[in-house]
Amino acid sequence: MKNSTVFVQTNSIQAIKSYFKERLSNQFSENEIKFMLKEAVLQRLNMSASDYLMCDTQRLSESDLLYLRSIVKRLQANEPFQYILGNTEFYGLQIKTDKRALIPRPETEELVDWILEDFKSIPVDQFIDFCTGSGCIALALKSKLLSSKGIATDYSQEALNLTTENVELLNLPILVVFHNALSKESVDTCMVNSCDFIVSNPPYIPVADKDEMHANVLDYEPHLALFVDDSNALLFYKAIGEHALNLLKPNASIYFEIHERLGESTSALLKELGFVNIELRKDLQGKDRMLKAQKS
């Protein structure tokens, strides 16, 4: 254990716990540090959560110690933990995550909840997820709506490659389609008036908001999936809304994740497009983050 003693006193998990706390306490809360170390150890050692409770004296190999030290260094450089670990949990699924797509967020699970709540007793034949990224929304929906045909689209081929990998890892068959949501072209394989619902978490952050964002987002997550021009922040909502008017069944709805400060303007845009029964919904933090609109 020559090299390992340079940064830890022993090769035990307890020593690594102390190391994580010492090196990361300026950036993260104590609970965040505990969570990240636990997730890293469970994955690296293929350990159960119950075994982890009793593992303080367990010895680690030198390669394990160096791996855990590398995590600390990457966290100190503001790299998102989900990218370092290579996966994150979303709606009970382990979603592969890396810089090809945004990290699935807990608030997006609330959007999935809303849709599943609306369709808990209604059969779903087909749905589309525009700007799918990692595929997390489409896959979470498919995991509960097993008899439905799910279509996931994106303009980033790298993101679609990641979606395809998640489809294969989770064995949840959805159709992955390259499509530019801002184009006038319809989605291949999707007929007019064929969708029971449409969902999207599109790019919606004005460039002016960059000053409010953390380095771990700005430096690592794909800007293509985050930002829109300040002068046209709702362009994706307009374009996807227009697609939805063609693709939704009569009286079917579209669901959006939205910018917390643009709820009213997004609602007004969809009303102008001809949607009715527009509903804003707050997330668990009390922010306007979701919207539902019905095709007239």
C-alpha positions in Angstrom: 0.0 0.0 0.0 2.9 2.4 -0.7 1.0 4.9 -2.9 -2.3 4.8 -1.0 -0.7 6.0 2.3 0.2 9.3 0.6 -3.4 10.4 0.9 -5.0 8.1 3.5 -3.7 6.7 6.8 -5.0 3.2 6.1 -6.7 1.4 3.2 -10.0 1.1 5.1 -13.3 2.6 4.0 -13.4 4.6 7.2 -10.2 6.3 6.1 -11.7 7.1 2.7 -14.8 8.6 4.4 -12.5 11.0 6.3 -10.6 11.8 3.1 -13.8 12.6 1.2 -15.0 14.8 4.1 -11.7 16.7 4.4 -11.2 17.4 0.7 -14.8 18.1 -0.3 -16.4 19.9 2.7 -15.8 23.4 1.1 -17.9 22.4 -1.9 -20.6 20.1 -0.6 -22.7 19.5 2.4 -22.0 16.6 4.7 -25.0 14.7 3.4 -24.0 15.2 -0.2 -20.5 13.9 0.6 -21.8 10.9 2.4 -24.2 10.1 -0.5 -21.5 10.4 -3.2 -19.1 8.2 -1.4 -21.7 5.6 -0.6 -22.8 5.5 -4.3 -19.3 5.2 -5.5 -18.3 2.4 -3.1 -21.5 0.5 -3.8 -20.9 0.6 -7.5 -17.1 0.0 -7.4 -17.3 -2.9 -4.9 -20.7 -4.3 -6.0 -21.8 -4.0 -2.4 -25.3 -3.9 -1.0 -26.6 -0.9 0.9 -27.0 -3.0 4.0 -23.4 -4.2 3.8 -22.2 -0.7 3.5 -23.6 0.2 6.9 -21.1 -2.3 8.5 -18.1 -1.8 6.2 -15.9 0.8 7.9 -13.1 -1.6 8.6 -13.2 -3.3 5.2 -9.9 -3.1 3.3 -9.7 -1.6 -0.2 -7.2 -2.5 -2.9 -4.8 0.1 -4.1 -6.7 0.4 -7.4 -9.9 1.0 -5.5 -8.3 3.7 -3.4 -6.9 5.4 -6.5 -10.3 5.2 -8.2 -11.9 6.9 -5.2 -9.2 9.6 -5.1 -9.8 10.3 -8.8 -13.5 10.9 -7.9 -12.4 13.5 -5.4 -10.2 15.3 -7.9 -12.9 15.3 -10.5 -15.4 16.7 -8.0 -13.0 19.4 -7.0 -12.8 20.4 -10.7 -16.7 20.8 -10.6 -17.4 17.7 -12.8 -21.0 16.5 -12.0 -21.0 13.4 -9.8 -23.6 11.7 -12.2 -21.1 12.0 -15.0 -18.3 10.6 -12.9 -20.3 7.7 -11.7 -21.7 7.2 -15.2 -25.3 6.7 -14.2 -28.1 8.2 -12.1 -31.5 7.0 -10.8 -34.5 8.4 -12.5 -38.0 7.2 -11.7 -36.6 3.9 -10.4 -34.5 3.3 -13.5 -30.7 3.4 -13.7 -30.0 5.8 -16.5 -26.6 6.0 -18.1 -25.3 9.6 -18.0 -22.4 11.4 -19.6 -21.6 14.6 -21.3 -23.6 13.7 -24.4 -26.9 14.7 -22.7 -28.2 16.6 -19.7 -28.3 14.9 -16.3 -31.8 13.8 -15.5 -33.2 16.0 -12.7 -35.6 15.0 -9.8 -38.0 17.8 -10.8 -38.4 16.1 -14.2 -39.7 13.1 -12.4 -42.7 15.3 -11.3 -43.5 15.8 -15.0 -43.5 12.0 -15.6 -45.7 11.7 -12.5 -48.3 14.1 -13.9 -48.6 12.3 -17.2 -48.9 8.9 -15.5 -51.5 10.3 -13.1 -53.5 11.4 -16.1 -53.3 8.1 -17.9 -53.5 5.7 -14.9 -56.8 4.3 -16.3 -56.6 5.3 -19.9 -54.8 3.1 -22.5 -51.9 4.7 -24.4 -51.2 3.6 -28.0 -48.4 6.1 -28.8 -46.5 9.0 -27.4 -43.6 11.2 -28.4 -40.8 12.7 -26.3 -39.2 15.7 -28.2 -35.7 16.7 -27.2 -35.2 13.4 -25.4 -31.5 13.7 -24.4 -30.6 10.6 -22.4 -34.1 9.2 -23.1 -35.0 9.3 -19.4 -38.5 10.7 -19.8 -39.5 8.3 -22.6 -38.0 5.3 -20.8 -39.7 6.2 -17.5 -43.0 6.4 -19.3 -42.5 3.2 -21.2 -41.6 1.4 -18.0 -45.2 2.1 -16.8 -47.0 2.1 -20.1 -45.6 -1.1 -21.4 -48.2 -1.7 -24.2 -47.6 1.8 -25.7 -45.3 2.7 -28.6 -42.8 5.3 -27.4 -40.9 7.6 -29.8 -37.9 9.6 -28.6 -36.5 12.3 -30.8 -33.5 14.6 -30.7 -31.4 16.7 -33.0 -28.1 15.6 -31.3 -26.9 12.3 -32.7 -24.7 11.9 -29.7 -27.7 12.2 -27.4 -29.6 9.7 -29.5 -26.6 7.3 -29.2 -26.9 7.6 -25.5 -30.6 7.1 -25.6 -30.1 3.9 -27.6 -27.6 2.6 -25.1 -30.2 3.2 -22.3 -32.9 1.5 -24.3 -30.6 -1.6 -24.6 -29.5 -1.5 -21.0 -33.0 -1.3 -19.6 -34.6 -3.5 -22.2 -37.4 -1.0 -22.7 -38.1 -0.8 -26.5 -38.8 2.7 -27.7 -38.2 4.1 -31.2 -35.3 6.5 -31.4 -35.6 9.0 -34.2 -33.3 11.8 -35.4 -35.4 14.9 -35.7 -34.9 18.7 -35.6 -37.8 20.0 -33.4 -37.3 23.4 -35.0 -37.8 22.2 -38.5 -41.1 22.0 -40.3 -40.5 18.4 -41.2 -42.8 15.9 -39.4 -41.4 13.0 -37.3 -40.7 9.9 -39.4 -42.9 6.9 -38.7 -45.5 9.1 -36.9 -48.9 9.7 -38.5 -51.1 12.7 -38.2 -53.5 12.6 -35.2 -51.8 9.5 -33.8 -50.4 10.5 -30.4 -52.2 10.1 -27.1 -49.8 12.7 -25.6 -46.6 14.5 -26.4 -44.0 15.5 -23.8 -40.9 17.6 -24.0 -38.2 19.1 -21.8 -36.6 21.3 -24.5 -33.8 23.9 -24.2 -35.3 26.9 -22.4 -32.6 28.8 -20.5 -31.9 32.3 -21.9 -28.2 32.9 -22.4 -28.5 35.8 -19.9 -29.1 33.3 -17.1 -25.6 31.9 -17.4 -24.4 34.2 -14.6 -26.8 32.4 -12.2 -25.6 28.9 -13.0 -23.1 26.7 -11.3 -19.8 25.8 -12.9 -20.6 22.1 -12.8 -23.5 22.8 -15.3 -21.8 25.4 -17.5 -18.5 23.6 -17.8 -19.8 20.0 -18.4 -23.4 19.8 -19.6 -24.1 20.3 -23.3 -25.0 23.9 -24.1 -27.1 22.8 -27.1 -29.6 21.2 -24.7 -29.6 24.1 -22.3 -29.6 27.5 -23.9 -31.7 29.6 -26.2 -31.3 33.1 -27.5 -32.5 35.8 -25.0 -34.6 37.4 -27.7 -36.5 34.1 -28.6 -36.5 32.0 -25.4 -39.7 30.2 -26.4 -38.8 29.1 -29.9 -38.8 25.4 -29.0 -42.2 25.7 -27.4 -43.6 27.3 -30.5 -42.1 24.7 -32.9 -43.0 21.7 -30.8 -46.5 23.1 -30.2 -47.0 23.3 -34.0 -45.8 19.7 -34.4 -48.2 18.7 -31.6 -51.2 20.2 -33.4 -50.6 17.8 -36.2 -49.6 14.8 -34.3 -51.9 14.7 -31.3 -55.2 12.9 -31.4 -58.2 15.3 -31.0 -58.5 16.5 -27.4 -55.1 15.0 -26.5 -52.5 17.1 -24.5 -48.9 18.2 -24.7 -46.8 18.3 -21.5 -43.8 20.6 -21.1 -41.1 21.3 -18.5 -40.7 25.1 -18.5 -38.5 27.9 -17.2 -39.8 28.9 -13.8 -40.0 32.6 -14.8 -41.7 32.0 -18.2 -44.8 30.1 -17.2 -47.2 32.9 -18.1 -45.6 33.7 -21.4 -45.4 30.0 -22.4 -49.1 29.7 -21.6 -49.9 32.7 -23.7 -47.9 31.3 -26.6 -49.7 28.0 -26.5 -53.1 29.8 -26.3 -52.1 31.8 -29.4 -51.4 28.5 -31.2 -54.9 27.3 -30.4 -54.4 25.1 -27.4 -57.1 25.1 -24.6 -57.3 24.1 -21.0 -53.8 25.3 -20.3 -52.6 24.4 -16.8 -49.4 25.5 -15.0 -48.2 23.3 -12.2 -45.6 24.0 -9.6 -42.8 21.7 -8.6 -42.2 20.6 -5.0 -40.2 23.8 -4.4 -43.2 25.9 -5.4 -41.9 27.0 -8.8 -43.8 27.0 -12.0 -42.0 24.2 -13.8 -44.6 22.2 -15.8 -47.3 23.0 -18.2 -50.1 21.0 -19.9 -52.1 22.2 -22.9 -54.9 20.4 -24.8 -55.4 20.3 -28.5 -58.7 21.9 -29.4 
